[in-house]
Every structure is written in C-alpha cells, then in structure tokens.
Amino acid sequence: MRSWIAALFALVCAAAPALCGEPQATAKDQQLAWLQKGTIFNAGLRGTHTIALTFDDGPNAYTGAVLDALRQYNIKATFFIVGFMAHAHPAMLERIAAEGHLLSNHSATHPELTSRFDDDPQTLLYQLRDVNNQIAPLMKQTDKLFFRAPYGYWRAAHAAILNNDPVLRNYTGPIYWDEGGEIAMRDGYVMSAADWDCWRHHWTPHVCAKGYLREIRRDNGGVVLMHCIHSQSGALVAEVVPPLVEEGYNFVRLDQVPEYQQYETPPSAPAVADAAPHRRIALAFATAPK
C-alpha cells in the first residue's frame, strides 16, 4: 500500500510541482548542485588559445610515459581516474598528484550509467565514492572536484540521487570535451581524431596527432579528451604538445577554467534535498519496510 501511495504521490508532483510545494528551478538552484541535470558541454575555452588536456581511464603502467611527456614541458593536466585501475596502480596514482596534476572522478568500474543505476542508488553512489576515497587523500585542500561520466552517459535522475550526498555533491560535472571525440576525414586528410579509435585503425601516434592538432587549431583552444592507458599514449602526447607550445597555447587544469566556477557548490549551501521536504516524504514511503 505504501509503495502504491508513494508512486501516486510522485506522479502528481511530477505533473504539478506547485501542488506538492516544490520550488521552481532557477539558475541559482543549478549552481547549488554538484552535478547538473545535463552534461556541461561548454568550457568557454574555444577561441581563447587555451588548452585543458584531460586523460581518462587511468592509471596503469602506460600512464608514466604520459607523465614524462607532460613533465618535459612543465604542463599540468587533469586525470579522470577509474577506481579499479587506481586500486591496481596506487603508486602511479600518487605520482599523478605529486607532479601537480588534478585528480578527478571517472567512476569505479567505468559502466554506462543507464537507468538501472537510478533503481539502485547505492550502486550509483559507490561508483563515485570509491574513486573519491582514493583521490581525496592525495589532493590539496584548494583542489576542486570534477566528474566525467563514462562514455558521456548521463541522466537527470543521477544528479537527484547524488546531490543528497554531503561529500559527492561538491563535485562539478559531468564534464564533456571539445576535441578528441571522433575521427573525421576530408579528402584523405585526418581532420580530427580520437586516440582509442586511432589505435583501433592501427594508426601511428604521428598520424593520430595530426587529427588532434587540426581540430584544436580550428577551435583555437578547448578541453581535449585523451587517454593514458595505451602503449601509444605517451608517444601521442609527445607529438601533440610541442607544436602547441611552440604556437603559444596556454595549458590549464580544469580547476583553472573560469566557466566552470558557476557550477561549484558554495560551502554554505544547504543540501539539495532540504529544499524539497515533500520529496523526502515520498522517499520515506517508498523505502519503508513492506
């Protein structure tokens, strides 16, 4: 009976929020949420001659070559960490942080975050908590928290669940990218590239780098998606970075991107759930013993 009442209550509130005392969403409300209902696509870096290199899915044994290439040019990047990889390579995780790069969250097991995670909130919470528990001790107090959804999969319902967590709600995201998402060809020339797809086509790092460089130059900056877990990853960075340095591009971590500041959770912000008492009542009905 309680489950049926809760379901009916939720349907009514979804159709007519005013009847349930739900506040209408405003731009300010969105800033209080660690994760937005939709993916954050705009980083504001295009046209600024500024690059934010981001590396997904690590760390592993090949990540060291990426770090070596970045260190040669004193470039700081952002690494989106996968939990099970970090458990297997704790020393490499520590090295990323020690060399001044920003550790960020890319989930525990890199799943597609489909609707099944909404049906099991604890599983969704685990995906981020596992990574957070590993990276938080290595981060400075001034470092900011960022999340990127695996494969770019995201649902508004995920944010509703995660914003109730007092720690995880302090993340900004989910963060997308500007360059590095796909391979595109024109008249036999590689106009854009995605590293994992380059390797699937058996391209060399030199050829793959041409695609990255052409796309970055067309956009004149942006958030660049790369990976640090392939045998060619270090060589690709060594091909992409030097020309951009020579051309005067600025390199930043994601916590140095001004556009993302509007999505940060203010330290004194109340939990998102506190603004919706009736939703908590419905949740209590739904989770009560049957």
C-alpha contacts under 8 A as a table, 3 or more apart, distances in Angstrom:
res1	aa1	res2	aa2	distance
1	M	4	W	5.16
1	M	5	I	6.28
2	R	5	I	5.07
2	R	6	A	6.09
2	R	285	F	5.66
2	R	286	A	6.80
2	R	288	A	7.72
2	R	290	K	7.52
3	S	6	A	5.14
3	S	7	A	6.20
3	S	285	F	6.37
3	S	286	A	5.22
3	S	290	K	7.90
4	W	7	A	5.15
4	W	8	L	6.25
5	I	8	L	5.13
5	I	9	F	6.06
5	I	285	F	7.62
6	A	9	F	4.99
6	A	10	A	6.12
6	A	282	A	5.24
6	A	283	L	7.39
6	A	285	F	5.57
6	A	286	A	5.63
7	A	10	A	5.15
7	A	11	L	6.29
7	A	286	A	7.64
8	L	11	L	5.15
8	L	12	V	6.27
9	F	12	V	5.21
9	F	13	C	6.21
9	F	282	A	6.72
10	A	13	C	5.14
10	A	14	A	6.08
10	A	279	R	7.85
10	A	282	A	6.82
11	L	14	A	5.13
11	L	15	A	6.25
12	V	15	A	5.22
12	V	16	A	6.00
12	V	17	P	7.63
12	V	19	L	7.93
12	V	20	C	7.95
13	C	16	A	5.12
13	C	17	P	4.68
13	C	18	A	7.62
13	C	19	L	6.74
13	C	20	C	5.62
13	C	22	E	7.76
14	A	17	P	5.89
16	A	19	L	5.73
16	A	20	C	7.38
17	P	20	C	5.41
17	P	21	G	6.47
17	P	22	E	5.10
17	P	23	P	7.49
17	P	24	Q	7.79
18	A	21	G	5.14
18	A	22	E	5.70
18	A	23	P	7.36
19	L	22	E	7.56
20	C	278	H	6.40
21	G	276	A	7.70
21	G	278	H	7.03
22	E	275	A	7.90
22	E	276	A	5.97
22	E	278	H	7.42
23	P	275	A	7.41
23	P	276	A	7.39
25	A	29	D	5.96
25	A	30	Q	7.36
26	T	29	D	5.09
26	T	30	Q	6.58
27	A	30	Q	5.25
27	A	31	Q	6.77
28	K	31	Q	5.25
28	K	32	L	6.89
29	D	32	L	5.35
29	D	33	A	7.11
30	Q	33	A	5.55
30	Q	36	Q	6.69
30	Q	263	Y	7.15
31	Q	34	W	7.61
31	Q	262	Q	5.96
31	Q	263	Y	4.61
31	Q	264	E	6.15
31	Q	265	T	6.27
32	L	263	Y	7.18
32	L	264	E	6.96
32	L	265	T	4.85
32	L	266	P	6.71
32	L	269	A	6.51
32	L	272	V	7.25
33	A	36	Q	6.17
33	A	159	A	7.72
33	A	163	N	6.06
33	A	169	R	6.37
33	A	170	N	7.76
33	A	263	Y	7.21
33	A	264	E	7.56
33	A	265	T	6.14
33	A	272	V	6.90
34	W	159	A	7.85
34	W	163	N	6.25
34	W	168	L	7.20
34	W	169	R	4.26
34	W	170	N	4.94
34	W	171	Y	4.70
34	W	172	T	4.97
34	W	173	G	6.74
34	W	263	Y	6.97
34	W	264	E	6.44
34	W	265	T	5.78
35	L	159	A	5.40
35	L	162	L	7.62
35	L	163	N	6.97
35	L	169	R	6.86
35	L	171	Y	6.58
35	L	172	T	5.64
35	L	173	G	4.89
35	L	174	P	6.12
36	Q	39	T	6.54
36	Q	40	I	7.39
36	Q	156	A	7.32
36	Q	159	A	6.17
36	Q	172	T	7.98
36	Q	173	G	6.38
36	Q	174	P	7.00
36	Q	263	Y	7.94
37	K	155	R	6.72
37	K	156	A	4.06
37	K	157	A	7.36
37	K	158	H	7.79
37	K	159	A	5.83
37	K	160	A	7.88
38	G	154	W	7.11
38	G	155	R	6.99
38	G	156	A	6.21
38	G	174	P	7.70
39	T	152	G	7.95
39	T	154	W	6.92
39	T	173	G	6.76
39	T	174	P	5.13
39	T	175	I	6.31
39	T	176	Y	6.68
40	I	43	A	7.66
40	I	173	G	6.22
40	I	174	P	5.92
40	I	175	I	5.25
40	I	176	Y	6.01
41	F	175	I	6.71
41	F	176	Y	5.17
41	F	177	W	6.66
41	F	178	D	7.78
42	N	176	Y	7.92
42	N	259	E	7.74
43	A	46	R	7.74
43	A	177	W	7.97
43	A	222	G	7.13
43	A	223	V	7.04
43	A	257	V	7.09
43	A	259	E	5.63
43	A	260	Y	6.74
44	G	222	G	7.48
44	G	257	V	7.83
44	G	258	P	7.84
44	G	259	E	5.76
45	L	48	T	5.41
45	L	49	H	7.43
45	L	50	T	6.00
45	L	51	I	7.12
45	L	221	G	5.53
45	L	222	G	4.59
45	L	223	V	7.10
45	L	257	V	7.75
46	R	49	H	7.22
46	R	50	T	7.52
46	R	219	D	5.37
46	R	220	N	5.62
46	R	221	G	4.56
46	R	222	G	4.81
47	G	50	T	7.89
47	G	219	D	6.03
47	G	220	N	4.69
47	G	221	G	5.76
47	G	222	G	7.90
48	T	220	N	6.29
48	T	221	G	5.82
49	H	220	N	5.00
49	H	221	G	4.69
49	H	248	G	7.78
49	H	249	Y	5.24
49	H	250	N	6.44
50	T	220	N	7.37
50	T	221	G	4.74
50	T	222	G	6.44
50	T	249	Y	5.49
50	T	250	N	4.56
50	T	251	F	5.83
50	T	252	V	7.27
51	I	221	G	5.09
51	I	222	G	5.18
51	I	223	V	6.05
51	I	224	V	7.09
51	I	249	Y	6.74
51	I	250	N	5.95
51	I	251	F	4.79
51	I	252	V	6.23
52	A	77	A	6.58
52	A	78	T	7.57
52	A	222	G	6.30
52	A	223	V	4.72
52	A	224	V	6.04
52	A	251	F	5.72
52	A	252	V	5.02
52	A	253	R	5.70
52	A	254	L	6.41
53	L	77	A	5.20
53	L	78	T	6.38
53	L	223	V	6.15
53	L	224	V	4.99
53	L	225	L	6.74
53	L	226	M	7.40
53	L	251	F	7.38
53	L	252	V	7.48
53	L	253	R	7.29
54	T	77	A	5.96
54	T	78	T	4.74
54	T	79	F	5.70
54	T	80	F	7.14
54	T	223	V	7.03
54	T	224	V	5.83
54	T	225	L	5.35
54	T	226	M	6.00
54	T	227	H	7.72
55	F	58	G	7.56
55	F	77	A	7.73
55	F	78	T	6.32
55	F	79	F	4.74
55	F	80	F	5.96
55	F	225	L	6.30
55	F	226	M	4.80
55	F	227	H	4.55
55	F	228	C	5.70
56	D	79	F	6.02
56	D	80	F	4.74
56	D	81	I	6.48
56	D	82	V	7.81
56	D	106	H	7.31
56	D	225	L	7.46
56	D	226	M	6.34
56	D	227	H	4.72
56	D	228	C	6.46
57	D	80	F	6.32
57	D	81	I	5.68
57	D	82	V	5.25
57	D	85	M	7.56
57	D	106	H	7.10
57	D	110	H	7.87
57	D	227	H	6.40
57	D	228	C	6.93
57	D	229	I	6.73
58	G	63	T	6.89
58	G	79	F	7.47
58	G	80	F	7.10
58	G	81	I	5.40
58	G	82	V	5.94
58	G	85	M	5.96
58	G	86	A	7.00
58	G	227	H	7.44
58	G	228	C	5.86
58	G	229	I	5.72
59	P	62	Y	7.77
59	P	63	T	5.75
59	P	81	I	6.70
59	P	82	V	7.47
59	P	85	M	5.68
59	P	86	A	5.78
59	P	89	H	6.33
59	P	92	M	6.25
59	P	93	L	6.20
59	P	228	C	6.95
59	P	229	I	6.66
60	N	63	T	5.51
60	N	64	G	8.00
60	N	85	M	6.41
60	N	86	A	7.64
60	N	88	A	7.66
60	N	89	H	5.89
60	N	92	M	7.02
60	N	228	C	7.71
60	N	229	I	5.83
61	A	64	G	6.50
61	A	89	H	7.59
61	A	92	M	7.74
61	A	229	I	7.32
62	Y	65	A	5.83
62	Y	66	V	7.25
62	Y	228	C	6.52
62	Y	229	I	5.34
62	Y	230	H	6.06
62	Y	231	S	5.86
62	Y	233	S	7.16
62	Y	234	G	7.35
63	T	66	V	5.22
63	T	67	L	6.40
63	T	92	M	7.36
63	T	228	C	4.99
63	T	229	I	5.85
63	T	233	S	7.65
63	T	234	G	7.39
64	G	67	L	5.03
64	G	68	D	6.14
64	G	92	M	7.19
64	G	234	G	7.80
65	A	68	D	5.00
65	A	69	A	6.33
65	A	233	S	7.35
65	A	234	G	4.55
65	A	235	A	7.65
66	V	69	A	5.23
66	V	70	L	6.32
66	V	228	C	6.33
66	V	233	S	6.28
66	V	234	G	4.14
66	V	235	A	7.69
66	V	237	V	6.47
67	L	70	L	5.13
67	L	71	R	5.99
67	L	96	I	7.30
67	L	234	G	7.69
68	D	71	R	5.15
68	D	72	Q	6.30
68	D	234	G	7.69
69	A	72	Q	5.34
69	A	73	Y	7.17
69	A	234	G	6.42
69	A	235	A	7.95
69	A	237	V	6.36
69	A	238	A	5.56
70	L	73	Y	5.61
70	L	74	N	6.03
70	L	75	I	5.15
70	L	76	K	7.02
70	L	237	V	7.52
70	L	238	A	7.95
71	R	74	N	4.66
71	R	75	I	6.16
71	R	99	E	7.90
72	Q	75	I	7.86
73	Y	242	P	7.93
75	I	251	F	6.47
75	I	252	V	7.87
76	K	100	G	6.29
76	K	101	H	5.16
76	K	102	L	7.74
76	K	251	F	7.04
76	K	252	V	6.44
76	K	253	R	6.16
77	A	101	H	5.21
77	A	102	L	6.41
77	A	251	F	7.71
77	A	252	V	6.58
77	A	253	R	5.04
77	A	254	L	7.79
78	T	101	H	5.72
78	T	102	L	4.63
78	T	103	L	6.14
78	T	104	S	6.86
78	T	253	R	5.54
78	T	254	L	6.46
79	F	96	I	7.88
79	F	101	H	7.11
79	F	102	L	6.13
79	F	103	L	5.22
79	F	104	S	5.79
80	F	103	L	6.29
80	F	104	S	4.54
80	F	105	N	5.18
80	F	106	H	5.12
80	F	147	F	7.46
80	F	148	R	7.06
81	I	85	M	7.61
81	I	86	A	6.94
81	I	103	L	6.82
81	I	104	S	5.90
81	I	105	N	5.27
81	I	106	H	5.16
81	I	107	S	7.24
81	I	131	V	6.95
82	V	85	M	5.52
82	V	86	A	6.33
82	V	105	N	6.97
82	V	106	H	5.21
82	V	107	S	5.40
82	V	108	A	5.26
82	V	109	T	6.38
82	V	110	H	6.56
82	V	131	V	6.69
83	G	86	A	5.14
83	G	87	H	6.28
83	G	106	H	7.73
83	G	107	S	6.20
83	G	108	A	3.91
83	G	109	T	6.23
83	G	130	D	6.09
83	G	131	V	4.86
83	G	134	Q	7.70
84	F	87	H	5.09
84	F	88	A	6.41
84	F	108	A	5.89
84	F	109	T	6.10
85	M	88	A	5.17
85	M	89	H	6.21
86	A	89	H	5.00
86	A	90	P	5.46
86	A	92	M	7.87
86	A	93	L	6.19
86	A	134	Q	7.58
87	H	90	P	5.79
89	H	92	M	5.50
89	H	93	L	6.50
90	P	93	L	5.02
90	P	94	E	6.28
91	A	94	E	5.09
91	A	95	R	6.25
92	M	95	R	4.93
92	M	96	I	6.32
93	L	96	I	5.29
93	L	97	A	6.68
93	L	135	I	7.96
94	E	97	A	5.32
94	E	98	A	6.03
94	E	138	L	6.85
95	R	98	A	4.90
95	R	99	E	6.09
96	I	99	E	5.51
96	I	100	G	6.88
96	I	101	H	5.76
96	I	102	L	7.77
96	I	103	L	7.51
97	A	100	G	5.40
97	A	101	H	5.40
97	A	102	L	6.57
97	A	103	L	6.62
97	A	138	L	6.32
97	A	139	M	6.87
98	A	101	H	7.50
101	H	253	R	7.35
102	L	139	M	7.84
102	L	143	D	7.30
102	L	253	R	6.58
102	L	254	L	7.72
102	L	255	D	7.95
103	L	135	I	6.42
103	L	139	M	7.25
103	L	145	L	7.98
104	S	135	I	7.61
104	S	145	L	6.22
104	S	146	F	5.20
104	S	147	F	6.04
104	S	148	R	7.97
105	N	128	L	6.77
105	N	131	V	6.04
105	N	132	N	6.79
105	N	145	L	7.71
105	N	146	F	6.16
105	N	147	F	4.67
105	N	148	R	6.44
106	H	110	H	6.92
106	H	128	L	7.53
106	H	131	V	7.54
106	H	147	F	5.93
106	H	148	R	5.27
106	H	149	A	6.06
106	H	150	P	6.38
107	S	110	H	5.52
107	S	111	P	7.71
107	S	127	Q	4.78
107	S	128	L	5.14
107	S	130	D	7.60
107	S	131	V	6.30
107	S	149	A	7.27
107	S	150	P	7.22
108	A	126	Y	7.34
108	A	127	Q	4.61
108	A	128	L	6.35
108	A	129	R	7.98
108	A	130	D	5.81
108	A	131	V	5.83
109	T	127	Q	6.92
110	H	150	P	5.51
111	P	150	P	6.34
112	E	150	P	6.15
112	E	151	Y	6.64
112	E	153	Y	5.99
113	L	116	R	7.65
113	L	117	F	6.41
113	L	149	A	7.50
113	L	150	P	7.35
113	L	153	Y	5.63
113	L	154	W	6.18
113	L	155	R	7.75
114	T	117	F	6.11
114	T	118	D	7.78
114	T	153	Y	7.05
114	T	154	W	7.28
114	T	155	R	7.39
115	S	118	D	5.26
115	S	119	D	6.87
115	S	155	R	7.57
116	R	119	D	5.22
116	R	120	D	6.64
117	F	120	D	5.05
117	F	121	P	6.03
117	F	123	T	6.41
117	F	124	L	5.40
117	F	158	H	7.67
118	D	121	P	5.56
118	D	124	L	7.30
118	D	157	A	6.49
118	D	158	H	6.37
118	D	161	I	7.65
120	D	123	T	5.62
120	D	124	L	6.81
121	P	124	L	5.06
121	P	125	L	6.15
121	P	161	I	6.65
122	Q	125	L	5.00
122	Q	126	Y	6.08
123	T	126	Y	5.06
123	T	127	Q	6.45
124	L	127	Q	5.29
124	L	128	L	7.19
124	L	158	H	7.72
124	L	162	L	7.92
125	L	128	L	5.67
125	L	129	R	6.01
125	L	162	L	6.62
126	Y	129	R	4.91
126	Y	130	D	5.76
127	Q	130	D	6.00
127	Q	131	V	7.22
128	L	131	V	5.50
128	L	132	N	6.10
128	L	168	L	7.40
129	R	132	N	4.92
129	R	133	N	5.92
129	R	168	L	7.34
130	D	133	N	5.35
130	D	134	Q	6.65
131	V	134	Q	5.22
131	V	135	I	6.24
132	N	135	I	5.28
132	N	136	A	5.59
133	N	136	A	5.74
133	N	137	P	7.34
134	Q	137	P	6.66
134	Q	138	L	7.70
135	I	138	L	5.39
135	I	139	M	6.43
136	A	139	M	5.29
139	M	143	D	6.21
140	K	143	D	5.26
143	D	255	D	7.24
144	K	171	Y	7.49
144	K	255	D	5.93
145	L	170	N	6.71
145	L	171	Y	4.58
145	L	172	T	6.10
146	F	171	Y	5.10
146	F	172	T	4.75
146	F	173	G	5.86
146	F	174	P	7.41
146	F	175	I	7.29
146	F	254	L	7.96
147	F	171	Y	6.41
147	F	172	T	6.21
147	F	173	G	5.12
147	F	174	P	5.18
147	F	175	I	6.17
148	R	152	G	7.27
148	R	173	G	6.42
148	R	174	P	4.72
148	R	175	I	4.87
148	R	176	Y	6.74
149	A	152	G	5.02
149	A	153	Y	5.90
149	A	154	W	6.56
149	A	174	P	5.87
149	A	175	I	7.39
150	P	153	Y	6.20
152	G	176	Y	7.05
154	W	158	H	7.21
154	W	174	P	7.82
155	R	158	H	5.48
155	R	159	A	7.35
156	A	159	A	5.46
156	A	160	A	6.73
157	A	160	A	5.08
157	A	161	I	6.50
158	H	161	I	5.31
158	H	162	L	6.17
159	A	162	L	5.12
159	A	163	N	5.73
160	A	163	N	5.60
160	A	164	N	7.15
161	I	164	N	5.93
161	I	165	D	7.79
162	L	165	D	5.58
162	L	168	L	6.56
162	L	169	R	6.27
163	N	166	P	7.56
163	N	168	L	7.00
163	N	169	R	4.65
163	N	271	A	7.22
163	N	272	V	6.06
163	N	273	A	7.64
164	N	169	R	6.82
164	N	271	A	6.18
164	N	272	V	6.13
164	N	273	A	5.92
165	D	168	L	5.44
165	D	169	R	5.74
165	D	271	A	7.99
166	P	169	R	5.89
166	P	170	N	7.51
166	P	271	A	7.06
167	V	170	N	5.88
168	L	171	Y	5.81
169	R	265	T	7.31
170	N	264	E	7.03
170	N	265	T	5.54
171	Y	264	E	7.27
171	Y	265	T	7.61
172	T	175	I	7.57
172	T	260	Y	7.54
172	T	263	Y	6.09
172	T	264	E	5.83
172	T	265	T	7.79
173	G	263	Y	7.76
176	Y	223	V	7.95
177	W	180	G	7.53
177	W	181	G	7.48
177	W	222	G	7.52
177	W	223	V	4.99
177	W	224	V	5.94
177	W	225	L	6.00
178	D	181	G	7.55
178	D	222	G	5.47
178	D	223	V	5.06
178	D	224	V	5.98
178	D	225	L	7.54
179	E	192	S	7.76
179	E	212	Y	7.12
179	E	215	E	6.48
179	E	216	I	6.55
179	E	222	G	6.79
179	E	223	V	6.33
179	E	224	V	4.77
179	E	225	L	6.09
180	G	183	I	7.97
180	G	192	S	7.02
180	G	193	A	5.55
180	G	194	A	4.55
180	G	195	D	7.12
180	G	212	Y	6.39
180	G	224	V	5.74
180	G	225	L	4.80
180	G	226	M	6.48
181	G	193	A	6.96
181	G	194	A	5.24
181	G	225	L	6.70
182	E	192	S	6.61
182	E	193	A	5.38
182	E	194	A	4.84
182	E	197	D	7.55
183	I	190	V	7.36
183	I	191	M	7.42
183	I	192	S	5.16
183	I	193	A	4.15
183	I	194	A	5.66
183	I	197	D	7.16
183	I	198	C	7.70
183	I	211	G	7.48
184	A	190	V	6.14
184	A	191	M	5.39
184	A	192	S	5.06
184	A	193	A	6.57
184	A	211	G	7.89
185	M	188	G	6.14
185	M	189	Y	5.49
185	M	190	V	4.73
185	M	191	M	5.38
185	M	192	S	7.20
186	R	189	Y	5.23
186	R	190	V	6.69
186	R	191	M	6.57
190	V	193	A	7.08
190	V	207	V	7.66
190	V	208	C	7.79
190	V	210	K	6.52
190	V	211	G	4.96
191	M	210	K	7.41
191	M	211	G	4.83
191	M	212	Y	7.68
191	M	214	R	5.75
191	M	215	E	6.30
192	S	210	K	7.57
192	S	211	G	3.83
192	S	212	Y	5.41
192	S	213	L	7.73
192	S	214	R	6.37
192	S	215	E	5.19
193	A	197	D	7.58
193	A	198	C	6.86
193	A	208	C	6.01
193	A	209	A	7.50
193	A	210	K	7.84
193	A	211	G	4.53
193	A	212	Y	5.36
193	A	215	E	7.95
194	A	197	D	5.42
194	A	198	C	6.12
194	A	208	C	7.62
194	A	212	Y	7.59
194	A	225	L	7.72
194	A	226	M	7.30
195	D	198	C	4.89
195	D	199	W	6.44
195	D	208	C	6.73
195	D	226	M	6.29
195	D	227	H	7.09
195	D	233	S	7.97
196	W	199	W	5.41
196	W	200	R	6.43
196	W	227	H	7.56
197	D	200	R	4.88
197	D	201	H	6.32
198	C	201	H	5.19
198	C	202	H	6.27
198	C	203	W	5.32
198	C	204	T	7.68
198	C	208	C	5.91
199	W	202	H	4.70
199	W	203	W	5.67
199	W	204	T	7.56
199	W	232	Q	7.99
200	R	203	W	7.66
203	W	207	V	6.18
203	W	208	C	6.40
204	T	207	V	5.37
204	T	208	C	6.29
205	P	208	C	5.02
205	P	209	A	5.90
205	P	232	Q	6.44
205	P	233	S	7.94
205	P	235	A	6.07
205	P	236	L	4.75
205	P	239	E	7.03
206	H	209	A	5.16
206	H	210	K	6.60
206	H	236	L	6.91
206	H	239	E	6.23
207	V	210	K	5.31
207	V	211	G	7.12
208	C	211	G	5.51
208	C	212	Y	6.74
208	C	236	L	7.31
209	A	212	Y	5.05
209	A	213	L	6.04
209	A	236	L	6.18
209	A	239	E	6.02
209	A	240	V	5.46
210	K	213	L	5.20
210	K	214	R	6.10
210	K	240	V	7.91
211	G	214	R	5.32
211	G	215	E	6.24
212	Y	215	E	5.34
212	Y	216	I	6.10
212	Y	240	V	7.20
213	L	216	I	5.13
213	L	217	R	6.01
213	L	240	V	6.53
213	L	244	L	7.92
214	R	217	R	5.20
214	R	218	R	6.15
215	E	218	R	5.14
215	E	219	D	6.33
216	I	219	D	5.22
216	I	220	N	5.68
216	I	221	G	5.65
216	I	222	G	7.01
217	R	220	N	4.71
217	R	221	G	6.91
219	D	222	G	6.95
221	G	249	Y	7.77
227	H	230	H	7.23
227	H	233	S	6.64
228	C	233	S	5.46
228	C	234	G	7.34
229	I	233	S	6.61
230	H	233	S	5.12
231	S	234	G	7.31
232	Q	235	A	5.37
232	Q	236	L	6.17
233	S	236	L	5.19
233	S	237	V	6.47
234	G	237	V	5.28
234	G	238	A	6.28
235	A	238	A	4.95
235	A	239	E	6.30
236	L	239	E	5.09
236	L	240	V	6.19
237	V	240	V	5.10
237	V	241	V	5.83
238	A	241	V	5.84
238	A	242	P	6.83
239	E	242	P	6.59
239	E	243	P	7.72
240	V	243	P	6.42
240	V	244	L	6.92
241	V	244	L	5.33
241	V	245	V	6.16
242	P	245	V	5.08
242	P	246	E	6.13
243	P	246	E	5.01
243	P	247	E	6.17
244	L	247	E	4.98
244	L	248	G	6.38
244	L	249	Y	5.55
245	V	248	G	5.20
245	V	249	Y	5.65
245	V	250	N	7.67
246	E	249	Y	7.70
252	V	255	D	7.97
252	V	256	Q	5.94
252	V	257	V	7.29
253	R	256	Q	5.44
253	R	257	V	7.18
254	L	257	V	5.33
255	D	258	P	7.90
255	D	260	Y	7.71
257	V	260	Y	5.98
257	V	261	Q	7.51
258	P	261	Q	5.54
259	E	262	Q	6.59
260	Y	263	Y	5.61
260	Y	264	E	7.10
261	Q	264	E	5.41
265	T	269	A	6.73
266	P	269	A	5.25
270	P	274	D	6.54
270	P	275	A	7.96
271	A	274	D	5.43
271	A	275	A	7.58
272	V	275	A	5.86
272	V	276	A	7.55
273	A	276	A	5.40
273	A	277	P	7.12
273	A	279	R	7.79
273	A	280	R	7.17
274	D	277	P	6.26
276	A	279	R	5.42
276	A	280	R	6.73
277	P	280	R	5.14
277	P	281	I	6.49
278	H	281	I	4.97
278	H	282	A	6.38
279	R	282	A	5.07
279	R	283	L	6.19
280	R	283	L	4.92
280	R	284	A	6.13
281	I	284	A	5.05
281	I	285	F	6.44
282	A	285	F	5.18
282	A	286	A	6.24
283	L	286	A	4.98
283	L	287	T	6.12
284	A	287	T	5.32
284	A	288	A	5.90
285	F	288	A	5.35
